[in-house]
Each structure stands twice: as structure tokens, then as C-alpha cells.
Amino acid sequence: MFKKIMTPVDLAHVETLQKTLQCAADLSGHYGAPVVYVAVTAPQPSKIAHTPQEFAQKLEAFAKEQGDKHGIAAESHAITSRDPTIDLDDRLMKAVEETGSDLVVMATHPPNFSDYIWPSNGGYLAEHSKASVFLVR
């Protein structure tokens, strides 16, 4: 049913993504679909990496670790953005197309008042993407 699963990750907060990572791995195993882990970084140094190239290497290592841990095919797709906070929705939408993903599995937060004003990243993808979107709380 699904051919490729995209899972956005924040390498600074991997510990909060365990449920999402497990869900993506389970779906990957069920459908035999590879998981592509996507992350967005700025060109400036961050607490994760000094350069976008170093960030891409760390994301690639993370994807390999997840693939080995869960016994699934895994790859990475690093994106550089001048302002990841502002550009995140658009960059994730573009990543769905670039990676050829037909399912997005991503973490979300419980709905709150601000979601009526500013939609969540997952909500935005669910509304605008051609891919199916599975939001994990």
C-alpha cells in the first residue's frame, strides 16, 4: 500500500520521538517500505552541528542506526534553510515530493488554543500534501 515513508526528526530532541520512530519502523516492516528521515537545519552552527554538511552526516548516521535497530531500509534527507522555524512547513512539503514519499509519519502535540490561529506542522501537511499523514501523539 505504501512505498516510502517520510519521518521528520529533530536531532536535538530525539528522546521525545521514540513513539513516532517506533510507529514508522512498524509501518515500514508491515509494508516493506523504506523510511526516509528528514531534518531541517540552518546554515549557521547549531548545538547539533557546525555546518550543514556535518548535520547531513549526523542525520545519515541516525538513519543508519534506526535501520539497524529496527531491521528496516532507512535513508536520510537533510535540508538547509535560512530560517527553519519559518520555512519548516514549506520545506517538509517539498521533501515529500523530493523523496517520493506517499506516507508521512510525524510527531505532534495535543491540540491547544494556538492551533486555531497557527496550524501545527503535521496539520499543515495533512491539509496540503498529496501523501497520507499519520500524526503520533
N, C-alpha and C positions, 0 to 999 in steps of 0.2 A: 504494500500500500504506500509506504513512504520510501523514498530513495536516498535522501540525505537530510540529516538533522543538524540544524544550526543551534548552538547553545552559547549565548553571550555570557561572558565571565568578567568579573572584576578581580584581577590578580591580587589586589590589596585586601580583598575580603573573601577569599576562597572558603574560609571556615564557615561562612554563612550560606554557602551554596551547596552543601552536601546533599540535601534532599533533591535539589534540581539536578545535580550531577548524576545521582543515582537513577533518577527518573529517565534522563537522557540515555544513560547506559542501558537501562532495562528495555527501553523502546528500540534502541539500536540492536540489541540482541534479538528482540522479538521479530523485527522487520529485516534484519540483516543490512541495515542502513548505516553508513559511516556517520560519525559525529564530527562536525567542524566547530571547534571552539573559537569564538570570535571575541576580540577585545579591542578597545579604542584607547589610544594614548595621545598625549600632546608631544610636540617636537622638543619641548623643554625637558630637562632632567626631572625625574619624579622619585618618590621613595621606592618604586619598583625597578626603574632602570634609568640609566644616564642618557641613553639615546633611543630613538625608535628601533634601531637595529638590535640593540640589546633587549628591548622589550619584546620584539618578534622572536628572538631566540628563547626567551623565558616562556613565552606563550607556547612555542613549539615543544619545549621540554615538558610543560604542563600537559599538553595534548598527548604526548608520548606516555607520560606517567598514567594518565587516565585510561588510555588504550590498553596499556599493560595491566593495570589494576583490574579492569572490568572485562578484559578479553574481547575488545571491540576494535574496529578500524577507527582511527582518530587522526584528525589533522588540525591545523591551526590557520587562522586568518587574522593577521594583525592590521589594524587601521590607524593611520596617523591623522589627527585633526587639530587644527589650530585651537579650537575650543571644544573639547569633548562634551562638556556639560550642555552646551547649546546645540551642538551638531549630532548628539547621540542618536536621536530618532532617525534622522535622515541617513546617517552612516549605517545604522543597522538595517534599514530598508534596502540600501544599496548592497549591503553584504548578502542579503537573501538572494538577490539577483546574481551577484558575482560568484557566489559559492554554489549556485544551483540548488539551494535547499528548498524542500517542499514542506518541512515541518520545523518550527522554532519552538524550543523548549527553554523557557527562561523563568527566573525567579521574579516574584512580585511581592508587594506588601499588602497587608489588609487594606481595603478601601478606607479612605478618610475624606474629610471635607474638601481638602485641596484638590482631590481628584475631579471634583465637579468644575474646577476652574482650569487646572492643568492636568491633562490625562497622563497616566503612567506610561512608561516606555512600552510595556507589554500591551497596554490598551491601545496605544497608537499603532503598534504593529498589527494587532488583531483587526483594527479598523481599516488599515490601508494596505496591508500586504496580501499578495495572492497566496502565500503559504499559510498552512494551518498554524495556529499558535496555541501552545499548551503552557498556561501560566501556573507556576508552582508556588504555593504559599508555605 
